[in-house]
Amino acid sequence: MNPNCARCGKIVYPTEKVNCLDKFWHKACFHCETCKMTLNMKNYKGYEKKPYCNAHYPKQSFTMVADTPENLRLKQQSELQSQIRYKEEFEKNKGKGFSVVADTPELQRIKKTQDQISNIKYHEEFERSRMGPSPSEGAEMERRNSQESANYRRPEQHQPQHHVQPSNPVYQQQPPASQSYGYKEPAAPASTQRSAPSAAGKRFRAVYDYNAADEDEVSFKDGDTIINVQPIDDGWMYGTVQRTGKTGMLPANYVEAI
């Protein structure tokens, strides 16, 4: 059975039937509700199951809500709830003693810069502590220690030389209370021997490792034999390392006589 047209109410035959908006229309009856322009399936717009053209399609607008007693009560209740929450948060943060600072782009940049600086300083200190002192700093510290040890031994060189030196002169010449640098006692025999006149060709043995700090110095290791040793001044000698064949200055407190 053929349906009726939604606009004119007449029977719609299959050759002229348009099925749209849950209704059946004649092709001629399927037009805009406002301007009566004939529409098709491509250019129509439906609103409340009625066809409209693009120009006369009804535009939806917001409707105003009347200030009824119920709406006013709800509004007042929401305001009270917001005030209660604000007072609770205020009382909670009242004693903390801080103020909220706006997170501006400038503050973010400053914070990022400070983080980078702190990270760089941390890595520098970590690498410095892991790698230890540089070679130049180590040589300077050894040179300074050798000079200090030479200064400590200067009073021993002014002691009288008329008595015969025993096998351990340091322990017999000085009382135990005056020995404040006991770790350098093994080098004392070398210093006492250097004060006396010595001919060329003396042989010494290294008791510590030493790295040359200047070009006129010579490096050696613990146990190396130093030949042709000649004293220069307080705390320094001139000799040749037998293992390497190099000749130069060396600290006197790093060697002992053989």
C-alpha positions in Angstrom: 0.0 0.0 0.0 1.4 3.4 -1.0 1.8 6.0 1.8 0.5 9.5 1.9 2.5 12.6 1.5 3.5 14.5 4.7 2.6 17.9 3.2 -0.4 17.4 0.9 -1.8 14.2 2.3 -2.2 12.5 -1.1 -0.9 9.1 -2.1 2.8 9.0 -3.0 3.7 6.6 -5.8 7.1 5.0 -6.0 8.2 7.1 -9.1 7.8 10.4 -7.2 8.4 9.3 -3.6 11.0 11.0 -1.4 11.8 9.3 1.9 13.3 11.8 4.3 12.9 12.9 8.0 11.0 9.7 8.8 8.3 10.8 6.3 7.3 10.3 2.7 7.0 13.3 0.3 6.2 14.1 -3.3 9.2 15.6 -5.0 7.3 18.8 -5.5 6.1 18.9 -1.9 9.6 18.5 -0.5 10.4 22.2 -0.3 11.5 24.8 2.4 9.0 25.7 5.0 9.8 29.4 4.7 10.7 30.2 1.1 9.0 27.2 -0.6 12.2 26.4 -2.6 12.3 22.8 -3.8 14.9 20.8 -2.0 16.6 17.5 -2.6 18.6 15.0 -0.4 21.8 17.0 -0.8 20.8 20.6 0.1 18.1 20.2 2.8 18.4 20.7 6.5 16.0 19.2 8.9 14.6 20.9 12.0 11.9 19.3 14.1 11.3 16.9 11.2 10.6 19.7 8.7 12.8 20.6 5.7 14.5 24.0 5.4 17.0 25.5 3.1 20.4 26.7 4.3 19.4 30.4 4.4 16.2 29.9 6.4 17.4 27.2 8.8 16.3 28.2 12.3 19.2 29.3 14.5 19.2 28.1 18.1 19.5 30.8 20.8 19.9 30.5 24.5 16.9 31.0 26.6 16.7 33.1 29.7 15.9 31.4 33.0 13.5 33.2 35.3 14.6 34.0 38.8 12.2 31.8 40.5 12.4 31.2 44.3 13.8 27.8 43.7 16.6 29.1 41.4 17.4 31.9 43.9 17.6 29.3 46.7 20.0 27.1 44.7 22.2 30.1 43.8 22.4 31.2 47.5 23.2 27.7 48.6 26.1 27.4 46.1 27.5 30.7 47.2 27.5 29.6 50.8 29.2 26.3 49.9 32.0 28.2 48.1 32.5 30.5 51.1 32.7 27.6 53.5 35.4 25.9 51.3 37.3 29.1 51.0 37.3 29.6 54.8 38.4 26.0 55.4 41.4 26.4 53.0 42.3 29.7 54.5 42.3 28.3 58.1 44.3 25.3 56.9 47.1 27.4 55.3 47.0 30.2 57.9 50.0 29.1 60.0 52.2 27.9 57.2 53.7 31.3 56.5 54.0 31.4 52.8 52.4 33.4 50.1 51.4 32.2 46.7 53.5 33.5 43.9 52.3 33.7 40.3 54.1 31.2 38.1 55.0 33.7 35.4 57.3 32.9 32.5 60.1 35.1 34.0 60.0 33.1 37.3 60.1 29.8 35.4 63.2 31.0 33.4 64.9 32.1 36.6 64.1 28.8 38.3 65.4 26.8 35.4 68.6 28.8 35.3 69.3 28.3 39.0 68.7 24.5 38.6 71.2 24.4 35.7 73.8 26.3 37.7 73.4 24.1 40.8 73.7 20.9 38.5 76.9 22.3 36.9 78.5 23.0 40.3 77.5 19.6 41.6 79.0 17.8 38.6 82.2 19.9 38.8 82.7 19.1 42.5 81.9 15.4 41.8 84.4 15.1 39.0 87.1 16.9 40.9 86.6 14.7 44.0 86.6 11.5 41.8 89.6 12.5 39.6 91.7 13.8 42.5 94.2 16.8 42.1 95.6 17.6 38.7 99.2 16.7 37.9 100.3 20.3 38.2 98.6 20.6 41.6 100.2 17.3 42.8 103.7 18.4 41.7 103.2 21.8 43.5 102.1 20.0 46.7 105.1 17.6 46.6 107.5 20.5 46.0 105.9 22.4 48.9 106.1 19.4 51.2 109.8 18.8 50.3 110.6 22.5 51.1 108.7 22.2 54.4 110.5 19.0 55.3 113.9 20.7 54.5 113.0 23.6 56.8 112.1 21.1 59.6 115.5 19.5 59.4 117.6 22.7 59.4 118.0 22.7 63.2 119.5 19.2 63.0 122.2 20.5 60.6 123.5 23.0 63.2 124.1 20.4 65.8 127.7 19.8 66.9 129.6 17.3 64.7 132.4 16.4 67.2 130.6 13.2 68.5 130.4 9.9 66.7 127.0 9.3 65.2 125.4 6.0 66.2 123.3 3.7 64.0 120.0 5.6 64.9 121.2 9.1 65.8 117.8 10.7 65.7 116.5 8.6 68.6 119.6 9.2 70.8 120.3 12.9 70.1 116.8 14.2 70.8 114.3 13.4 73.5 111.0 11.8 72.5 109.0 14.9 73.5 110.6 17.0 70.7 109.8 14.6 67.9 106.7 16.1 66.2 107.3 14.7 62.7 108.1 11.0 63.3 107.1 9.9 59.7 110.2 11.7 58.4 112.7 10.1 60.8 114.1 7.6 58.2 115.4 10.5 56.2 117.4 11.9 59.1 120.6 9.9 58.5 120.8 11.4 55.0 120.5 14.9 56.2 123.2 14.5 58.9 125.5 12.9 56.4 124.9 15.8 53.9 126.1 18.3 56.5 129.6 16.7 56.5 131.9 17.1 53.6 131.4 14.3 51.0 133.3 13.5 47.9 131.8 12.8 44.5 130.5 9.3 43.8 128.2 8.9 46.8 125.4 6.4 46.3 121.9 6.8 47.7 118.6 4.8 47.6 115.2 6.4 47.0 112.7 5.8 49.9 109.7 7.6 48.2 108.5 8.2 44.7 109.1 11.7 43.3 107.9 13.4 40.1 110.0 16.2 38.7 108.3 19.6 39.0 110.9 21.6 36.9 113.1 20.9 33.9 116.3 20.8 36.0 114.9 18.1 38.4 114.8 14.4 37.9 112.1 11.8 38.7 112.6 8.5 40.4 110.7 5.7 42.2 110.9 4.0 45.5 114.0 1.7 45.5 115.9 3.5 42.7 119.7 3.9 43.1 121.1 7.5 42.8 124.8 7.7 41.9 127.3 10.5 41.8 125.3 12.4 44.4 126.6 15.9 45.4 124.8 18.2 48.0 123.8 21.6 46.6 122.1 23.4 49.5 119.8 22.7 52.4 117.3 20.0 51.3 118.5 19.5 47.7 121.1 17.3 45.9 122.4 16.7 42.4 122.8 13.2 41.1 122.0 10.6 38.4 119.2 8.0 38.5 120.9 4.7 37.7 117.7 3.1 36.3 116.9 5.9 33.8 120.3 7.5 33.4 118.9 11.0 33.9 120.8 13.6 35.9 119.3 16.5 37.8 118.3 18.0 41.1 116.4 15.9 43.7 115.1 16.5 47.2 117.4 15.2 49.9 114.6 13.9 52.2 113.4 11.5 49.6 116.6 9.4 49.6 118.9 7.7 52.1 122.6 6.8 51.9 123.6 3.3 51.0 
